Amino acid sequence: MDFKTLPSGRFTLKDVSVPACLLGREGDLIRTDIGIDGDVIAAPGGETVDMKGAMVLPSFTDMHTHLDKGHIWPRSPNPDGTFDGALSTVRADHAIWTAEDVSARMEFSLKCAYAHGTRQVRTHIDSLDGQYQRSWPVVVEMREKWAGKVDLQAVSLMSCDRFGTDGEFAALAEVVEEAGGVLGLVTYPIPDLPRILTGFFEMAGKMGLSVDFHTDETMDPGSETLRMIAEAVIETGYDLPVVVGHCCSVSTQEESRAFDTLDLVARAGLNAVSLPMCNQYLQDRTPGRTPRRRGVTLVHEMKDRGINVSFASDNTRDPFYAYGDLDMVEVMREATRIAHLDHSGTNWVKAFTSNPAQACDFMAPDLSPGASADLTIFKARTWTELFSRPQSDRIVLRDGTAIDRTLPDYAELDHLMRTS
């Protein structure tokens, strides 16, 4: 199956495998026909192409990435693979984050995401110590440049101890508002956090900004900022979308306490996103010791409570995660293995498509007639076939036409990797 063999205009993909949940039906994978008429999905008609059970999925949404950090590993590798090693290495690398540097690496990352079949991306943007003044104009430029290919959202990234209603944080919030972005915060247990969260939600609410948190990215069971965020949402009445990412520590707490926190999260209507690849890389890492814990949050228990759960790429080839390519198929494969998504229901595919779109207020992926024909086609006919190979021969359709899936060459970034 080669994209050059697919017709144009009106045609039918006959006998494809599609997750029933994406068609509003019961069951797992079902065999059906999908018609395409120009740039939209339509009733079957026109030339017929026998797909022999090839799987078809809608375009992906990658709702938690770090495009501004991406691909700095060659010049700034993590010295020991730890979270602290990553944090200090990235902060040192900030010294050479010019607009040109950030732009080139973001462009490279978006090329990868597009080639792999991702249509919508949310990225966090390091914003402390004036970096927002250099990076946020690049975000606006990239969003305009990639419009029609990848819809791009951006979240400010700053730690909770930097929050304030004036000074740098207030100036950053104005930049975020002007850019149509999302207000972000990294939370960790500090004595004043409840007051900070109240002020943060009040600021976001007055400015009409949705919010996105890095939450409890640690295996310390004493870190309970997820609980504090849920309580603050309930107490303040903040009613715009709230995303909480990572939420690792809840997986290490006593079940009664953890489940009580998840009940609060459900009541507050929070959207959770798990980052399994990065968390496997960083969490429970001690030199000379085999890791015991997986680092992922309680996704099954969240889903059972009606919490909107998603998965995403997180970091790509930077000190927080040395690998990755912004490929949501890889995220699906690894999340399935790490979090045991198999044998646990038939609609987990939504956690990589419709759930993140809902959390970020992106356009929902749709396979019904009249929707944009943005599809990814795989030779795989079953989940085990899909997850057993990298699917490097997949076909990505945009507006009904197969795109060129050539990935950018790493050599394109060589000029940025000189450290002196």
C-alpha positions as CSV (number, residue, x, y, z in Angstrom):
1,M,0.0,0.0,0.0
2,D,1.6,3.2,-1.2
3,F,0.2,6.7,-1.1
4,K,0.8,7.0,-4.8
5,T,-1.7,4.3,-5.5
6,L,-4.6,6.2,-3.7
7,P,-6.9,8.0,-6.1
8,S,-8.0,11.6,-5.7
9,G,-11.4,13.3,-5.9
10,R,-14.2,10.9,-4.8
11,F,-13.2,7.4,-3.7
12,T,-14.0,4.8,-1.1
13,L,-11.6,3.1,1.3
14,K,-13.3,-0.3,1.3
15,D,-13.0,-2.7,4.2
16,V,-11.0,-0.7,6.8
17,S,-10.7,-1.4,10.5
18,V,-11.9,1.5,12.7
19,P,-12.4,1.7,16.5
20,A,-16.1,1.4,17.1
21,C,-16.0,4.1,19.8
22,L,-14.9,6.7,17.3
23,L,-18.1,5.9,15.3
24,G,-20.3,6.1,18.4
25,R,-20.8,2.3,18.3
26,E,-20.3,-0.5,20.7
27,G,-17.4,-3.0,20.4
28,D,-13.7,-2.9,19.6
29,L,-12.5,-2.7,16.0
30,I,-15.1,-3.0,13.3
31,R,-14.8,-3.4,9.6
32,T,-16.4,-0.7,7.5
33,D,-16.1,1.5,4.4
34,I,-15.1,5.2,4.5
35,G,-15.9,7.5,1.5
36,I,-13.8,10.5,0.7
37,D,-15.0,13.3,-1.6
38,G,-12.3,15.9,-2.2
39,D,-11.2,17.2,1.2
40,V,-14.0,15.7,3.3
41,I,-15.3,12.4,4.5
42,A,-18.4,11.4,2.6
43,A,-20.8,8.5,1.9
44,P,-19.1,5.7,0.0
45,G,-18.9,6.3,-3.7
46,G,-16.6,6.8,-6.6
47,E,-13.5,4.6,-7.2
48,T,-13.2,1.8,-4.7
49,V,-9.8,0.8,-3.1
50,D,-9.8,-2.5,-1.3
51,M,-7.9,-1.8,2.0
52,K,-8.0,-5.4,3.2
53,G,-8.7,-4.5,6.8
54,A,-6.1,-1.7,7.1
55,M,-6.7,0.4,10.3
56,V,-7.8,4.0,9.9
57,L,-7.6,6.5,12.7
58,P,-8.4,10.2,12.7
59,S,-5.6,12.8,13.2
60,F,-3.9,12.9,16.6
61,T,-3.8,15.6,19.3
62,D,-0.6,15.9,21.3
63,M,-1.6,18.0,24.2
64,H,1.6,18.2,26.3
65,T,4.9,18.9,24.6
66,H,7.9,21.1,25.1
67,L,8.8,22.3,21.6
68,D,11.1,25.1,22.9
69,K,13.3,22.5,24.7
70,G,13.2,20.0,21.9
71,H,16.5,18.5,20.4
72,I,19.0,20.3,22.7
73,W,20.3,16.9,23.9
74,P,23.4,16.9,21.6
75,R,24.7,20.1,23.1
76,S,23.2,19.7,26.6
77,P,22.7,16.1,27.7
78,N,21.4,15.1,31.1
79,P,24.5,14.2,33.1
80,D,22.8,11.5,35.2
81,G,19.3,11.0,33.9
82,T,17.6,12.5,37.0
83,F,15.0,15.2,37.2
84,D,17.4,17.6,39.0
85,G,20.0,16.9,36.4
86,A,17.5,17.8,33.7
87,L,16.3,21.0,35.4
88,S,19.8,22.4,36.0
89,T,21.0,21.4,32.4
90,V,18.0,23.1,30.7
91,R,18.4,26.3,32.8
92,A,22.0,26.5,31.8
93,D,21.1,26.0,28.2
94,H,18.7,29.0,28.4
95,A,21.7,31.2,27.9
96,I,21.7,30.4,24.2
97,W,18.0,30.4,23.6
98,T,17.8,33.1,21.0
99,A,14.6,33.6,18.9
100,E,16.5,32.0,16.0
101,D,17.5,28.9,18.1
102,V,14.1,28.3,19.5
103,S,12.4,28.9,16.1
104,A,14.6,26.4,14.3
105,R,14.1,23.6,16.9
106,M,10.3,24.2,17.1
107,E,10.1,24.1,13.3
108,F,12.0,20.8,13.3
109,S,9.6,19.3,15.9
110,L,6.5,20.4,14.1
111,K,7.8,18.8,10.9
112,C,8.0,15.5,12.8
113,A,4.6,15.8,14.4
114,Y,3.0,16.6,11.0
115,A,4.7,13.7,9.2
116,H,3.5,11.3,11.9
117,G,-0.1,12.3,11.6
118,T,-0.6,14.8,14.4
119,R,-3.0,17.7,13.6
120,Q,-3.1,19.6,16.9
121,V,-0.3,20.4,19.4
122,R,-0.1,22.1,22.8
123,T,3.4,23.1,23.9
124,H,4.7,24.5,27.2
125,I,7.0,27.4,26.9
126,D,9.8,28.1,29.4
127,S,9.0,31.7,30.6
128,L,11.1,32.5,33.6
129,D,13.8,35.2,33.9
130,G,12.7,37.0,30.8
131,Q,12.8,34.0,28.5
132,Y,9.2,34.7,27.6
133,Q,10.2,37.9,25.8
134,R,12.2,35.8,23.3
135,S,10.1,32.7,23.0
136,W,6.5,33.9,22.9
137,P,7.0,35.9,19.7
138,V,8.4,32.7,18.1
139,V,5.2,30.8,19.2
140,V,3.0,33.4,17.5
141,E,5.2,33.2,14.3
142,M,5.1,29.4,14.3
143,R,1.4,29.2,14.9
144,E,0.8,31.4,11.9
145,K,3.3,29.6,9.7
146,W,1.9,26.2,10.4
147,A,-1.8,27.2,10.3
148,G,-3.7,24.6,8.1
149,K,-1.1,21.9,8.9
150,V,-0.7,21.9,12.7
151,D,-2.9,23.9,15.0
152,L,-0.6,25.1,17.8
153,Q,-1.4,26.2,21.3
154,A,1.1,27.4,23.9
155,V,1.2,27.4,27.7
156,S,3.4,29.6,29.9
157,L,5.7,27.5,32.1
158,M,6.8,29.1,35.4
159,S,7.1,27.6,38.9
160,C,4.5,28.4,41.6
161,D,7.1,30.3,43.7
162,R,7.3,32.9,41.0
163,F,3.6,33.7,41.0
164,G,2.6,37.3,41.8
165,T,-0.1,39.8,40.8
166,D,2.5,42.2,39.7
167,G,6.1,42.1,38.4
168,E,7.3,39.4,36.0
169,F,4.4,37.0,36.4
170,A,1.8,39.7,35.7
171,A,3.8,40.9,32.7
172,L,4.0,37.3,31.4
173,A,0.2,36.8,31.9
174,E,-0.4,39.9,29.7
175,V,1.9,38.4,27.0
176,V,0.0,35.1,27.2
177,E,-3.4,36.9,27.0
178,E,-2.3,38.9,23.9
179,A,-1.0,35.8,22.2
180,G,-4.2,33.8,22.9
181,G,-2.3,31.3,25.1
182,V,-2.9,29.3,28.2
183,L,-1.7,30.3,31.7
184,G,0.5,27.7,33.2
185,L,2.1,26.9,36.5
186,V,4.4,24.2,37.9
187,T,3.2,23.2,41.4
188,Y,5.1,21.6,44.2
189,P,4.4,21.6,48.0
190,I,5.4,24.9,49.4
191,P,3.7,26.3,52.5
192,D,2.0,29.2,50.7
193,L,0.6,27.1,47.8
194,P,-3.1,27.3,48.7
195,R,-3.0,31.1,48.7
196,I,-0.9,31.1,45.4
197,L,-3.5,28.9,43.7
198,T,-6.4,31.1,44.8
199,G,-4.6,34.1,43.4
200,F,-3.6,32.3,40.2
201,F,-7.2,31.2,39.5
202,E,-8.5,34.7,40.2
203,M,-6.0,36.1,37.8
204,A,-6.8,33.5,35.1
205,G,-10.5,34.0,35.6
206,K,-10.4,37.8,35.2
207,M,-8.3,37.5,32.1
208,G,-10.5,34.7,30.6
209,L,-7.5,32.3,30.4
210,S,-7.7,28.5,30.7
211,V,-4.9,26.9,32.7
212,D,-2.5,24.0,32.6
213,F,-0.4,22.7,35.4
214,H,2.7,20.5,35.8
215,T,1.5,18.7,38.9
216,D,3.3,16.4,41.4
217,E,6.1,15.3,39.0
218,T,7.6,13.2,41.8
219,M,7.3,9.9,43.5
220,D,7.1,11.5,46.9
221,P,3.7,10.5,48.4
222,G,3.8,13.7,50.5
223,S,3.4,15.9,47.4
224,E,-0.3,16.5,47.1
225,T,-0.6,19.6,44.9
226,L,-3.1,17.8,42.7
227,R,-5.5,17.7,45.6
228,M,-4.9,21.4,46.3
229,I,-5.6,22.3,42.7
230,A,-8.9,20.5,42.8
231,E,-9.9,22.1,46.1
232,A,-8.9,25.6,44.8
233,V,-11.1,25.1,41.6
234,I,-14.1,24.1,43.8
235,E,-13.5,26.9,46.3
236,T,-13.0,29.7,43.7
237,G,-15.6,28.5,41.3
238,Y,-13.1,28.8,38.4
239,D,-15.1,27.5,35.4
240,L,-12.6,27.5,32.4
241,P,-10.7,24.3,31.4
242,V,-8.1,23.1,33.8
243,V,-5.4,20.6,32.7
244,V,-3.2,18.7,35.2
245,G,-0.2,16.9,33.9
246,H,2.0,14.1,35.3
247,C,0.3,13.6,38.7
248,C,2.9,11.0,39.5
249,S,2.8,11.1,43.3
250,V,-0.8,10.0,43.7
251,S,0.4,6.6,42.4
252,T,2.6,6.2,45.5
253,Q,0.0,7.2,48.1
254,E,-2.2,5.0,50.3
255,E,-5.2,4.0,48.2
256,S,-7.8,5.6,50.4
257,R,-6.1,9.0,50.3
258,A,-5.3,8.7,46.6
259,F,-8.9,7.7,45.7
260,D,-10.3,10.6,47.8
261,T,-8.1,13.0,45.9
262,L,-9.3,11.5,42.6
263,D,-12.9,12.0,43.8
264,L,-12.1,15.7,44.3
265,V,-10.5,15.8,40.8
266,A,-13.6,14.4,39.3
267,R,-15.8,16.8,41.2
268,A,-13.7,19.8,40.0
269,G,-13.9,18.6,36.4
270,L,-10.1,18.6,35.9
271,N,-8.6,17.1,32.7
272,A,-5.6,14.8,33.4
273,V,-2.8,14.0,31.0
274,S,-0.2,11.3,31.6
275,L,3.3,11.4,30.1
276,P,4.4,7.8,30.4
277,M,7.6,7.9,28.4
278,C,9.2,10.9,30.2
279,N,8.0,9.7,33.6
280,Q,9.5,6.3,33.0
281,Y,12.8,7.9,32.1
282,L,13.0,10.3,35.1
283,Q,11.1,8.8,38.0
284,D,12.5,6.3,40.5
285,R,16.0,6.7,38.9
286,T,18.8,6.0,41.3
287,P,22.4,5.2,40.1
288,G,23.1,1.4,40.5
289,R,19.5,0.6,41.4
290,T,16.8,-1.0,39.3
291,P,13.7,1.2,39.2
292,R,10.7,-0.3,41.1
293,R,7.9,2.1,40.0
294,R,6.5,3.1,36.6
295,G,6.0,6.8,37.3
296,V,2.6,7.0,35.6
297,T,-0.5,8.3,37.3
298,L,-3.7,6.4,38.2
299,V,-5.2,6.5,34.7
300,H,-7.6,3.6,35.2
301,E,-9.0,4.9,38.4
302,M,-9.3,8.4,36.9
303,K,-11.2,7.0,33.9
304,D,-13.5,5.0,36.1
305,R,-14.5,8.3,37.9
306,G,-15.3,10.0,34.6
307,I,-12.2,12.1,34.6
308,N,-11.1,13.1,31.1
309,V,-7.8,11.3,30.7
310,S,-5.3,11.7,27.9
311,F,-1.7,10.8,27.0
312,A,0.9,12.9,25.3
313,S,4.6,13.0,24.2
314,D,6.1,15.5,26.7
315,N,9.8,16.2,26.1
316,T,11.7,15.2,22.9
317,R,15.5,14.7,22.8
318,D,16.2,17.1,25.7
319,P,17.5,16.6,29.2
320,F,14.1,15.6,30.5
321,Y,13.7,12.8,27.9
322,A,16.6,11.7,25.7
323,Y,14.3,10.1,23.0
324,G,11.1,10.5,21.2
325,D,9.9,12.0,17.9
326,L,6.5,13.5,18.6
327,D,4.9,10.4,17.2
328,M,1.6,9.7,18.9
329,V,1.7,6.1,17.6
330,E,4.8,5.6,19.8
331,V,3.0,7.2,22.7
332,M,0.0,4.9,22.2
333,R,2.2,1.9,22.0
334,E,4.3,2.7,25.1
335,A,1.3,3.9,27.1
336,T,-0.5,0.6,26.3
337,R,2.4,-1.4,27.6
338,I,3.4,0.8,30.6
339,A,-0.1,1.5,31.9
340,H,-1.7,-1.8,30.8
341,L,-4.4,-0.2,28.7
342,D,-4.9,-3.6,26.9
343,H,-7.5,-5.9,28.6
344,S,-9.2,-2.8,30.1
345,G,-11.9,-1.6,27.7
346,T,-12.1,-0.8,24.1
347,N,-12.1,3.0,24.0
348,W,-8.6,4.0,25.2
349,V,-7.9,5.3,21.7
350,K,-9.9,8.3,22.7
351,A,-7.1,9.3,25.1
352,F,-4.9,10.1,22.1
353,T,-7.6,11.7,19.8
354,S,-10.9,13.1,21.1
355,N,-10.0,13.4,24.9
356,P,-7.0,15.7,24.4
357,A,-9.0,17.7,21.8
358,Q,-11.7,18.2,24.4
359,A,-9.3,19.1,27.2
360,C,-7.7,21.8,25.0
361,D,-10.8,23.0,23.2
362,F,-9.3,21.9,19.9
363,M,-11.5,20.7,17.0
364,A,-12.7,17.3,17.8
365,P,-11.5,14.5,15.4
366,D,-14.5,13.2,13.4
367,L,-15.0,10.3,11.0
368,S,-18.6,11.2,10.1
369,P,-19.6,12.6,6.6
370,G,-18.8,16.2,6.2
371,A,-15.7,16.2,8.5
372,S,-12.3,17.0,7.1
373,A,-10.6,14.0,5.6
374,D,-7.6,14.1,8.0
375,L,-6.8,10.4,8.5
376,T,-3.9,8.1,9.2
377,I,-3.9,4.6,7.5
378,F,-1.9,1.6,8.8
379,K,-1.3,-1.8,7.2
380,A,-2.1,-3.2,10.7
381,R,-5.5,-4.8,11.0
382,T,-5.5,-5.4,14.8
383,W,-4.2,-3.7,17.8
384,T,-1.4,-6.2,18.3
385,E,-0.3,-5.7,14.7
386,L,-0.4,-1.9,15.2
387,F,1.7,-2.0,18.3
388,S,4.2,-4.6,17.2
389,R,5.8,-2.4,14.5
390,P,6.7,1.3,14.3
391,Q,4.3,1.8,11.4
392,S,6.8,3.8,9.5
393,D,4.9,3.0,6.3
394,R,1.7,4.6,7.5
395,I,-0.2,6.9,5.1
396,V,-1.3,10.3,6.4
397,L,-4.1,12.0,4.6
398,R,-4.8,15.8,5.0
399,D,-7.9,17.1,3.3
400,G,-8.2,13.8,1.5
401,T,-4.7,13.9,0.0
402,A,-1.7,11.9,1.1
403,I,1.1,14.1,2.4
404,D,4.9,13.6,1.9
405,R,5.9,11.9,5.2
406,T,9.7,12.5,4.8
407,L,11.0,13.3,8.3
408,P,13.5,16.1,8.7
409,D,17.2,15.2,8.9
410,Y,18.9,15.7,12.3
411,A,21.7,17.3,10.4
412,E,19.5,20.3,9.9
413,L,20.1,21.2,13.5
414,D,23.9,20.6,13.6
415,H,24.6,24.3,13.4
416,L,22.7,24.9,16.6
417,M,24.6,22.2,18.5
418,R,27.9,23.9,18.7
419,T,28.5,24.8,22.4
420,S,31.4,27.1,21.8
